[in-house]
Amino acid sequence: MKKNVMALSIAAMIGGLGFAGAASADVVVGTDAAQTAATYAGKIIAKPTATALAVTAGGVGHALVVPYFNAQNGNMTVLHITNTDQTNGKVAKVRFRSASNSDDLLDFQVFLSPGDVWTAAVTADANGLAQITTADNTCTVPALTTQSFNNSTSRLPGYLTEAQRTALTREGYVEVFNVADITALKSFDTNGALNAAGPNRSPLYTATKHVSGVAPCSVAGSTARSTLNAAAIADYTTEAQVAAAGLDSPTGGLMGDWYIINVPQTTVFSGAATAIAATVGAGGANGVGNFRHFAQLGNSLVTGSADGANGVTADPLFRSANVFDATGAVVAAAALPMLNYDAPDMSTPFFGAATSANTLAQATNLLTALAVKSVTNQYALDASITAKTDWVFSMPARRYNVAANYAAVTGTSGATGPTSSNAKYRLFTDLNASATQAGEWFYPAVNGAVYATGGGTYKAGGNTTVDTNGNICVFADGQKFFDREETSATAGPVFSPGTASSVSFCGEVSVLAFSDTGNSVLGASVARSTITSGIYTNGWGVIDTTNAAQGLPLLGNSFIKLTNPQAGVGVSGTYGISWPHRYTK
């Protein structure tokens, strides 16, 4: 399967910048615990101090997750990524993933100067594909003004029609990673080389630091732009290479915000990105993480780790170890080749060496940090104000435990199609690396029976299935809906499609609409279900996500839309409310 043309668009510059042939890339673990200008000239970078991952209450961290973007039904999603570090710049990897099965739709690098904010909007283009547009002076690689999410060359399922693949680009979520810092230290000479007595900052810092509101690297054909491009597609395997480029180990400091606006319907919803920090111990202070920059190129990933791609990701599609299918059969070959622009992801180690064991541990830490045992929020359906409600459930870490293997599909239906009976369609990463799935979040359903492989016993029953659209589904353990006067439903709610009696989370980002079987609030279509009965006019609900005591790694919001037809003389008021879900751990 091919990749979006934007990720490949800089391939033409490789020859001109002196990069060719197979590349080598790796996570670089620094060794300097107390960096100064003098030690920096010795070509070493900051030693990681982080030992844990945490979702931060303050909203600033090493990684950000925007739980939902939407370009359906006239919606526009606007992103703001802020570098709160007022000293160092940041290299951030931005990746858009589809709501269906977390497929990579588009990724690129953003070079933020100290205190900088990068903004962009996602809309539907004339062909119905999502597109990203920005007029921001902050530099990106590839250079970005407007770019379509070109589904004809992306990793979307070939068994769908072009219209269906196009729809998959219009909903999803966004990952942002601080992969490296751009150091502000004055340790470079006039030629841009490291020098203990050097009076200058690095050429990369100078290229990205705004001057009168403009980043020099935003000027096409400039020396600053060449410096930026070279840094983005270089392979860094040693501390000396990292330091010579003016880069350093990442210290976090990213903050993100989003809003979904529908201009024709005069409705806006907004929220903050979920921030994940690499901390010094559980609940500890912000820490320094591993240098995790990979070339923004479409060539094969070749790592310096003996574990290869297994040392970079827990994604079951890219791994060749600790992966099994829905029958428990071991999968020994990667379903997809991992390319340089596929890295890093959220399972690439923030701390520790790039080993298979550490990627599995990172994925486990991430799932643990996001796992919740119940989700609670409000809904409103009052007809007098045309109230509508959608609940969004985002699972940005699910990909590192289970993924859809489209290569297993040889038809559009039946045993070879994207169904639960197709054993090879769902691939699972054994995060315990122990041939046992006890204590994991997602596991296959195999006729309710215990089965064994490799000397271990997999969990009985299972909790994942596949819907008719090929979305991998997991079901809630139950739900209860209340009105605003303490009354609760005695008969269970009914969900469509089908006649399910429990909330299902189908796809990486699923939308649950209340009563409205039309466009509802968000116009969602990729992974949507509707409560058709068993709820009240207004109230609140709680969804049980205990999941055999592990919880489910969920984020999301309640989106409520209200209309006042008599806001003023000749004026109709439309209002949007977005409340984040409340959780129990």
VOGU-3710 file (C-alpha; in Angstrom, 3 decimals, decimal comma):
1> mkknvmalsi> 0,000/0,000/0,000  1,248/3,472/-0,829  1,597/6,512/1,365  0,147/9,980/1,044  1,922/12,054/-1,591  2,754/14,745/0,944  4,980/12,412/2,940  6,767/11,540/-0,293  6,916/15,005/-1,802  10,371/15,744/-0,473
11> aamigglgfa> 11,881/12,644/-2,062  13,036/14,781/-4,973  15,281/16,797/-2,694  17,193/13,763/-1,409  19,760/13,713/-4,169  20,350/17,454/-3,989  21,004/17,296/-0,264  23,291/14,309/-0,452  21,006/11,633/1,003  20,542/8,439/-0,964
21> gaasadvvvg> 20,239/4,707/-0,570  19,022/2,772/2,459  18,784/4,866/5,558  19,487/4,002/9,153  17,430/5,493/11,945  17,224/4,889/15,639  16,188/6,280/18,990  19,196/8,077/20,465  19,584/7,915/24,237  21,582/10,867/25,525
31> tdaaqtaaty> 24,252/10,633/28,230  24,680/14,173/29,599  22,715/14,611/32,820  23,578/18,292/33,382  24,094/19,955/30,033  26,078/23,189/29,753  27,551/25,076/26,850  30,932/23,493/27,537  29,654/19,924/27,572  27,459/20,576/24,547
41> agkiiakpta> 30,575/21,410/22,556  31,711/17,907/23,461  28,954/16,630/21,164  26,647/14,983/23,688  22,958/15,489/24,334  20,806/15,492/27,437  20,386/12,226/29,298  16,769/11,089/29,663  15,466/11,395/33,203  11,915/10,174/32,561
51> talavtaggv> 10,843/6,784/33,891  7,032/6,888/33,568  4,148/8,170/31,464  1,201/10,177/32,748  -1,823/12,017/31,412  -1,220/15,522/32,714  -3,949/17,519/34,409  -2,257/20,729/33,278  -2,496/19,873/29,579  1,223/20,259/28,743
61> ghalvvpyfn> 3,423/17,338/27,808  5,695/15,428/25,430  2,790/14,135/23,333  -0,676/15,430/22,511  -3,828/13,669/21,352  -6,611/15,605/19,693  -9,355/13,021/20,281  -11,440/13,878/17,230  -11,303/15,809/13,995  -14,286/16,133/11,679
71> aqngnmtvlh> -14,659/17,471/8,134  -18,159/16,045/7,573  -21,331/17,902/6,658  -19,699/21,341/6,386  -17,575/20,985/9,537  -14,077/22,430/9,846  -11,618/21,365/12,555  -9,002/23,912/13,607  -5,854/22,920/15,514  -3,545/25,050/17,652
81> itntdqtngk> -0,217/23,546/18,767  1,742/25,703/21,219  5,370/25,468/22,328  5,222/26,700/25,918  9,035/26,479/26,187  10,306/30,049/25,933  13,935/28,995/25,512  14,155/26,013/23,180  12,450/25,245/19,913  10,602/21,958/19,306
91> vakvrfrsas> 10,480/19,468/16,484  6,986/17,979/16,503  5,700/15,043/14,471  2,030/15,505/13,532  0,022/12,503/12,350  -3,641/12,302/11,327  -5,249/8,874/11,745  -8,608/7,650/10,472  -11,536/7,039/12,802  -12,031/3,577/11,313
101> nsddlldfqv> -8,954/1,577/12,286  -6,323/4,217/13,025  -4,858/4,176/9,516  -2,226/6,837/8,862  -3,815/9,495/6,649  -1,157/12,196/6,672  1,975/13,011/8,658  4,629/15,724/8,626  7,019/17,617/10,902  6,471/21,040/12,460
111> flspgdvwta> 9,433/23,135/13,674  8,215/25,390/16,483  10,400/28,220/17,731  10,319/29,209/21,446  6,833/30,385/22,438  5,505/29,640/18,962  1,981/28,546/17,964  1,190/26,578/14,805  -2,376/26,608/13,491  -4,131/24,718/10,694
121> avtadangla> -7,641/23,819/9,575  -9,047/20,537/8,252  -11,947/20,726/5,795  -13,344/18,695/2,908  -12,000/19,533/-0,540  -13,985/19,612/-3,780  -13,664/15,827/-4,112  -14,868/15,145/-0,584  -11,405/14,277/0,732  -10,203/15,885/3,929
131> qittadntct> -7,572/18,552/3,360  -5,352/20,578/5,666  -4,782/24,293/5,112  -2,535/26,713/6,955  -1,286/30,261/6,493  0,992/29,952/9,522  4,599/31,163/9,209  5,869/28,285/11,341  7,837/25,930/9,089  6,824/22,394/8,246
141> vpalttqsfn> 8,451/19,560/6,300  7,151/19,066/3,693  6,282/22,754/3,212  2,572/23,077/3,805  -0,100/25,479/2,629  -2,929/23,218/1,402  -2,676/19,440/1,113  -5,422/16,928/0,392  -5,599/13,646/2,326  -5,194/11,776/-0,929
151> nstsrlpgyl> -6,878/8,465/-0,168  -5,868/6,864/-3,478  -2,304/6,563/-2,185  -2,897/6,101/1,538  -3,233/3,019/3,719  -6,961/2,595/3,510  -8,775/-0,692/2,812  -8,821/-1,679/-0,822  -12,044/-3,673/-0,443  -14,033/-0,430/0,006
161> teaqrtaltr> -15,295/1,783/-2,788  -13,524/5,052/-3,539  -16,419/6,963/-1,955  -16,113/4,886/1,219  -12,346/5,428/1,379  -12,881/9,131/0,844  -15,294/9,220/3,795  -12,654/7,589/6,009  -10,425/10,634/5,584  -13,009/13,040/7,028
171> egyvevfnva> -13,037/11,731/10,611  -10,315/10,638/12,948  -7,891/11,824/15,583  -4,500/13,553/15,689  -1,211/12,588/17,370  1,530/15,141/18,057  4,951/14,168/19,451  7,837/16,282/20,707  10,572/14,217/19,030  13,452/16,614/19,703
181> ditalksfdt> 14,292/20,032/21,083  16,036/22,717/19,023  18,687/23,960/21,437  19,163/27,660/22,149  22,739/27,175/23,386  25,408/29,361/21,789  27,893/26,624/20,907  28,417/27,112/17,182  30,972/29,060/15,183  30,301/31,316/12,235
191> ngalnaagpn> 30,396/28,321/9,875  27,641/26,569/11,813  29,929/23,948/13,349  30,034/22,980/17,016  32,622/25,015/18,878  33,198/25,266/22,631  33,797/28,988/22,313  31,274/29,504/19,552  29,252/32,692/19,930  26,319/31,587/17,797
201> rsplytatkh> 23,229/29,463/18,039  22,831/26,620/15,568  21,855/27,240/11,932  18,663/25,248/12,603  17,692/27,488/15,524  18,342/30,566/13,370  16,364/29,078/10,483  13,285/28,420/12,609  13,334/31,415/15,003  10,835/34,028/13,880
211> vsgvapcsva> 12,132/37,435/12,843  9,451/40,135/12,765  6,807/37,422/12,794  8,323/35,356/9,986  10,407/32,198/10,277  13,374/32,449/7,833  12,801/28,824/6,779  9,416/29,797/5,366  11,142/31,517/2,446  11,296/29,020/-0,434
221> gstarstlna> 14,767/28,483/-1,859  16,523/30,178/1,046  19,537/28,809/2,896  17,324/28,590/5,987  14,857/26,376/4,099  17,677/24,094/2,935  18,901/23,833/6,537  15,407/22,846/7,669  14,923/20,256/4,932  18,291/18,678/5,627
231> aaiadyttea> 17,504/18,379/9,336  14,100/16,808/8,648  15,326/14,035/6,344  18,634/13,272/8,059  19,210/10,041/9,983  20,601/10,535/13,456  22,169/7,481/15,049  24,708/9,070/17,425  24,765/11,852/19,961  27,405/13,633/17,888
241> qvaaagldsp> 25,115/13,772/14,851  22,207/15,059/16,931  24,282/17,741/18,624  25,904/18,862/15,375  22,452/19,504/13,916  21,536/21,786/16,828  19,077/19,253/18,237  18,697/17,830/21,718  16,633/15,377/23,764  12,959/16,435/24,064
251> tgglmgdwyi> 11,754/18,099/27,260  8,044/18,360/26,418  6,204/21,633/26,787  3,635/21,080/24,025  0,070/22,310/24,510  -2,802/21,778/22,088  -6,303/23,103/21,491  -8,991/22,335/18,920  -12,368/23,518/17,794  -14,916/22,211/15,328
261> invpqttvfs> -16,828/24,978/13,556  -19,696/24,772/11,101  -20,075/28,198/9,508  -23,363/27,571/7,626  -24,901/26,208/10,838  -23,206/28,866/13,038  -22,077/26,232/15,542  -18,751/25,862/17,362  -17,412/23,185/19,724  -13,998/23,416/21,387
271> gaataiaatv> -11,673/21,588/23,718  -8,096/20,921/24,759  -5,826/18,171/23,505  -5,003/15,432/25,991  -1,357/15,800/27,038  0,881/12,862/27,902  4,115/13,614/29,724  7,251/11,577/30,287  7,753/12,041/34,020  10,392/11,336/36,633
281> gaggangvgn> 8,576/8,498/38,388  4,836/7,947/38,566  3,196/11,295/39,284  6,597/12,953/39,276  7,965/16,088/37,682  8,333/16,603/33,965  11,309/14,686/32,627  13,650/14,521/29,660  12,789/11,870/27,083  14,661/9,994/24,367
291> frhfaqlgns> 15,578/11,702/21,123  12,991/10,116/18,775  13,363/11,843/15,416  13,094/9,782/12,222  13,643/10,976/8,662  10,520/12,296/6,949  11,059/9,908/4,032  9,238/6,985/2,465  12,190/4,590/2,376  12,377/1,443/4,481
301> lvtgsadgan> 13,139/1,885/8,151  16,511/0,417/9,092  17,232/0,765/12,793  20,431/0,417/14,731  18,579/-1,856/17,145  19,026/-5,602/16,874  15,244/-5,777/17,267  14,606/-3,785/14,071  11,062/-2,421/13,770  10,122/-4,396/16,898
311> gvtadplfrs> 12,347/-1,977/18,821  10,460/1,028/17,470  6,784/0,103/17,632  4,207/-2,134/19,303  1,903/-1,793/16,269  1,009/-5,388/15,281  1,016/-4,552/11,563  4,697/-3,562/11,633  5,993/-6,177/14,089  7,371/-9,643/13,446
321> anvfdatgav> 7,481/-10,779/17,077  4,891/-11,156/19,843  2,028/-10,932/17,334  -0,841/-13,416/16,901  -4,089/-13,597/14,966  -7,649/-14,173/16,167  -7,105/-17,909/16,596  -3,975/-17,453/18,653  -1,687/-18,495/15,804  1,703/-16,802/15,912
331> vaaaalpmln> 2,398/-14,239/13,171  6,103/-14,262/12,350  6,220/-11,757/9,472  5,146/-8,113/9,506  1,921/-7,409/7,622  3,320/-4,054/6,439  6,886/-2,798/6,017  7,637/0,017/8,442  8,903/3,116/6,670  10,814/6,037/8,100
341> ydapdmstpf> 7,798/8,359/8,227  5,855/5,729/10,203  8,104/6,483/13,166  7,898/7,506/15,835  4,508/6,515/17,143  3,070/6,523/20,633  4,779/3,234/21,477  8,302/4,303/20,473  10,154/4,364/23,813  10,174/7,724/25,561
351> fgaatsantl> 12,824/6,307/27,871  15,134/3,274/27,791  16,727/1,723/24,740  14,895/0,977/21,502  14,186/-2,675/22,182  11,199/-4,903/21,567  10,621/-5,274/25,303  10,642/-1,506/25,798  8,127/-0,841/23,016  5,773/-3,387/24,587
361> aqatnlltal> 6,322/-1,747/27,984  5,688/1,717/26,519  2,410/0,562/24,945  1,384/-1,013/28,242  2,212/2,189/30,136  0,245/4,230/27,636  -2,827/1,985/27,737  -2,661/1,961/31,528  -2,483/5,763/31,672  -5,548/6,124/29,435
371> avksvtnqya> -7,638/3,216/30,771  -10,901/4,085/32,540  -13,562/1,857/34,118  -16,552/4,101/33,514  -17,499/7,079/31,356  -20,103/9,637/32,448  -21,580/12,658/30,682  -24,786/14,586/29,965  -27,175/14,629/27,020  -30,020/16,924/25,946
381> ldasitaktd> -32,871/16,203/23,514  -35,374/18,943/24,366  -37,456/19,517/21,224  -38,366/23,097/22,210  -34,746/24,146/21,612  -34,058/21,478/18,935  -31,461/19,915/21,238  -29,282/17,157/19,825  -26,428/15,176/21,391  -23,504/13,091/20,152
391> wvfsmparry> -20,966/11,358/22,384  -17,501/10,751/20,939  -15,265/7,926/22,182  -11,632/7,989/21,050  -9,157/5,154/21,661  -5,798/6,450/20,372  -3,783/3,682/22,061  -5,845/0,715/20,852  -3,697/0,375/17,723  -0,822/-0,929/19,860
401> nvaanyaavt> -2,840/-3,939/21,043  -5,021/-4,756/18,017  -5,092/-3,604/14,386  -6,964/-4,411/11,174  -4,906/-6,322/8,617  -6,460/-5,375/5,281  -4,085/-7,710/3,444  -6,103/-10,616/4,849  -9,168/-9,532/2,864  -9,516/-11,108/-0,571
411> gtsgatgpts> -13,166/-10,246/-1,080  -15,807/-7,852/0,101  -17,873/-10,285/2,153  -17,953/-13,788/3,514  -15,194/-15,701/5,279  -12,457/-13,869/3,372  -13,908/-10,429/4,010  -13,522/-8,116/7,014  -15,485/-10,298/9,431  -14,911/-11,842/12,830
421> snakyrlftd> -14,646/-15,235/11,139  -11,582/-14,109/9,205  -8,897/-15,078/11,689  -6,113/-13,080/10,067  -8,041/-9,810/9,792  -7,399/-8,885/13,437  -3,782/-8,959/14,546  -2,917/-8,648/18,236  0,285/-7,595/19,941  1,084/-9,728/22,969
431> lnasatqage> 2,064/-6,870/25,258  3,047/-9,270/28,016  5,427/-11,110/25,665  4,452/-14,231/27,586  1,994/-16,021/25,275  -0,831/-15,153/27,654  -3,386/-12,412/27,261  -4,395/-12,160/30,911  -4,414/-8,508/31,852  -4,522/-7,040/28,338
441> wfypavngav> -7,106/-4,640/26,957  -8,145/-6,172/23,628  -8,147/-9,850/22,782  -9,881/-12,084/20,232  -13,254/-13,748/20,592  -12,938/-17,466/19,853  -16,236/-19,180/20,567  -16,003/-18,467/24,275  -13,329/-21,100/24,722  -9,866/-21,098/26,216
451> yatgggtyka> -7,186/-21,964/23,694  -3,438/-22,281/23,925  -0,422/-21,547/21,784  3,267/-21,368/22,477  2,765/-22,943/25,862  0,512/-20,176/27,177  -3,227/-19,809/27,640  -5,125/-16,969/26,003  -8,047/-15,317/27,704  -11,380/-17,058/27,192
461> ggnttvdtng> -14,187/-15,533/25,185  -12,605/-12,322/24,048  -13,985/-8,836/23,678  -13,386/-7,827/20,052  -15,492/-8,400/16,961  -15,655/-6,880/13,472  -18,636/-4,935/12,109  -19,930/-4,943/8,528  -17,713/-1,974/7,624  -14,538/-3,701/8,796
471> nicvfadgqk> -14,245/-1,669/12,012  -12,887/-3,584/14,981  -15,377/-3,348/17,843  -15,295/-3,726/21,615  -18,452/-3,646/23,738  -19,136/-1,855/26,988  -20,035/-4,002/29,980  -23,283/-2,073/30,410  -24,811/1,371/30,633  -27,457/3,269/32,543
481> ffdreetsat> -29,239/6,464/31,557  -30,999/8,907/33,906  -33,206/11,916/33,562  -32,535/15,060/35,590  -34,857/14,013/38,415  -33,119/10,807/39,568  -35,204/8,502/37,384  -33,354/5,759/35,566  -34,422/3,581/32,667  -35,854/0,210/33,652
491> agpvfspgta> -35,792/-1,190/30,108  -32,451/-1,352/28,400  -31,724/1,112/25,602  -31,692/-0,067/21,986  -28,808/0,792/19,687  -28,638/0,785/15,925  -27,324/-0,476/13,596  -28,611/-3,896/14,558  -30,403/-4,629/17,786  -27,497/-4,414/20,216
501> ssvsfcgevs> -28,402/-3,783/23,855  -24,978/-2,446/24,824  -22,826/0,447/23,697  -20,265/-0,678/21,126  -17,048/1,146/20,380  -16,482/0,302/16,711  -13,413/1,876/15,169  -10,706/3,931/16,835  -13,070/6,905/17,155  -16,746/6,036/17,489
511> vlafsdtgns> -19,703/8,396/17,698  -22,872/7,615/19,647  -25,827/9,742/18,515  -28,878/10,171/20,757  -32,204/9,483/18,971  -31,406/11,417/15,796  -30,854/8,942/12,969  -29,954/11,731/10,512  -26,850/13,917/10,559  -27,304/14,566/14,284
521> vlgasvarst> -24,731/16,980/15,730  -21,468/16,090/13,997  -22,622/14,463/10,770  -20,495/11,440/11,697  -20,630/8,398/9,422  -17,367/6,435/9,702  -18,018/4,638/12,987  -21,419/5,689/14,284  -24,260/4,113/16,206  -27,536/5,603/17,487
531> itsgiytngw> -29,537/5,137/20,676  -33,047/4,726/19,318  -34,936/4,207/22,602  -34,529/3,756/26,342  -33,390/7,287/27,189  -35,048/10,455/28,476  -35,513/13,931/27,052  -32,609/15,346/29,053  -30,296/13,716/31,529  -27,020/11,926/32,010
541> gvidttnaaq> -25,600/8,483/31,546  -22,821/6,234/32,725  -21,168/3,554/30,610  -19,436/0,653/32,325  -16,028/0,011/30,727  -14,613/-2,278/33,424  -13,414/-4,727/30,739  -12,352/-7,556/33,055  -10,848/-5,052/35,522  -8,507/-3,555/32,894
551> glpllgnsfi> -10,733/-0,693/31,791  -10,725/0,696/28,252  -8,360/3,447/27,039  -10,997/6,076/26,234  -11,041/9,818/25,644  -13,832/11,985/24,307  -16,598/14,520/24,752  -20,312/15,112/24,733  -21,322/17,439/21,888  -24,686/19,168/22,436
561> kltnpqagvg> -26,275/21,462/19,874  -29,124/23,851/20,765  -31,188/26,255/18,656  -33,210/29,276/19,794  -35,451/30,441/16,911  -36,305/33,647/18,802  -32,917/34,881/19,941  -33,832/38,312/18,640  -35,891/40,052/16,003  -35,066/38,240/12,783
571> vsgtygiswp> -32,268/36,321/14,523  -31,979/32,585/15,149  -29,354/31,521/17,669  -27,430/28,266/17,389  -25,220/27,124/20,264  -22,645/24,380/20,721  -21,632/22,842/24,050  -18,750/20,403/24,465  -18,157/18,702/27,808  -15,268/16,295/28,263
581> hrytk> -16,182/12,842/29,538  -15,763/12,181/33,265  -14,087/8,940/34,253  -13,401/6,533/37,065  -10,159/4,620/37,181
//
